Amino acid sequence: MTIVKAPNSGWWRGGVIYQIYPRSFADSNGDGIGDLPGITRRLEHVAKLGADAVWLSPFFKSPMKDFGYDISDYRDVDPMFGTLADFKALVERAHALGLKVMVDQVYSHSSDQHPWFVESRASRDNPKADWYVWADPRPDGTPPNNWLSIFGGSAWQWDTRRRQYYLHNFLASQPDLNFHNEQVQQAVLDCVKFWLDFGVDGYRLDVVNFYFHDRELRSNPARGEPDGSDPAVPATNPYGWQWHRFDKSRPENLVFLQRLRALLDQYPDTTMVGEIGDDDGLARVAEYTAGGPDGQPRLHMAYCFDLLGTPHDAPYLHKVFSRFAEVVGSGWPCWAITNHDIPRVATRWGGTHPPPGLLRAAAALQLSLRGSACLYQGDELGLPEAEIAFEDLQDPYGIAMWPEFKGRDGCRTPMPWEASAPDLGFGSGAARPWLPLAEAHRALAVDRQEADAGSLLRHYRQLLAWRRTQPALLHGEMDLLPVHPQVLAYVRRHAGERVLCAFNLSAEAAVLPLPAGHAVAELLSGSGARGASVQGAELHFEPHGVLFARLA
């Protein structure tokens, strides 16, 4: 049977996706936990910002051991967030505002309370016995290999029912599905289809390179003590001591992604963005978003962690983008500088007192790169990382790794909507929010920045509106200028137009000589960029100055 491919406007190419963490966005019923009706009530903020889509972190049924990334029913809403009817209302409101809706699905693993796993662990010969990754112990009773969990310790958990180990790349309550089983693949595709039929416009796919494992269960090679440069794995975590050659990013994954893409291509204007954590994340992004040898496409776009760490100076970023240019081919990135798993960029890049100019430069940089962009709720406000006391921690990762690693709660605190409200406008104040409110966020609340023409929020709106008028930034190729100790500069070119984008990422004044063959025709206005000027064949920057210019 020939499957007809649905039309796709390509809105996602160069699009801006706004990530919402449902627990912390808006609480409609006063129970201290954000919910779907709360999101619906606040969607106008996202539309006014100028985003193209929202990505909703998981709101599905879950025991919440990992706050929704441990799903026990892929086809229903957890009651703490609302109902299927509430989600339908959210989708309809988003579409009325011109926003696409992308849902976050976790298919590499499920909750141990999912009916699939309950049945699988019951015996070695039931119909779902092979739906998860089970293995016999070695002769001495130890796990079958040296694979490690990202959350610490062995990736293998002993089960007394089957007298076998099962694989969990994260918590022991998050067993890994066995994608080598064709029935598992089809069950996952059926879940994807369920939400597409419901009306969603796409997916964010959690740890998308973790779906398949090595059939032979070969041990990973040693890497040695890490230097702590990987933003996804703190130096205190033994996970970084291995090269993860056999527990993820297996070649079979690419074949399944082609099946997944073929399903989405039956629905108009849909898209997928995958999260990739890998020893060579940029290469995986390129591989996972390019077409296969047979021309069949895979993911529409993907992101890795190279912009989610502390390094952000011009030479480091030049190295990242140079490397990506080498491997990208026909691939398409979605650049993120913060999300629900990473300390907020204001603190990560700016320290205790982040310079306002740095946050403006970071926004301009992210939104002028070749690719799509993903903003995390509160980015547009410049929220710093919240300080969370140990007794208030909720994140199992942080609790296990304390005190050297404090976990992910500091970027997940409630969104500040109203500066004068006791609960910052997060809810009705009837119950204590699930994470403490950050008093440092009060002065940065949405209503306070709405009233300030010079605020970062207003800057984001101006920048996003201007960006829509610049085809070179949405669709153009990207050519890096030579490396500079302070300034990152590149040219975006499209349909005969060349736009120079330059950013002083240092706290000192800087001068960038233009290479031979480059001459500024005019400075582009309307972006909100400031702090730079053209003097002959040189660009002069104030600290954290930004320049957009059309080249002659």
Summary of the structure (lengths in Angstrom):
residues: 552
radius of gyration: 23.4
end to end distance: 52.9
largest distance: 77.3
contacts: 1882
relative contact order: 0.11
helix: 28%
strand: 19%
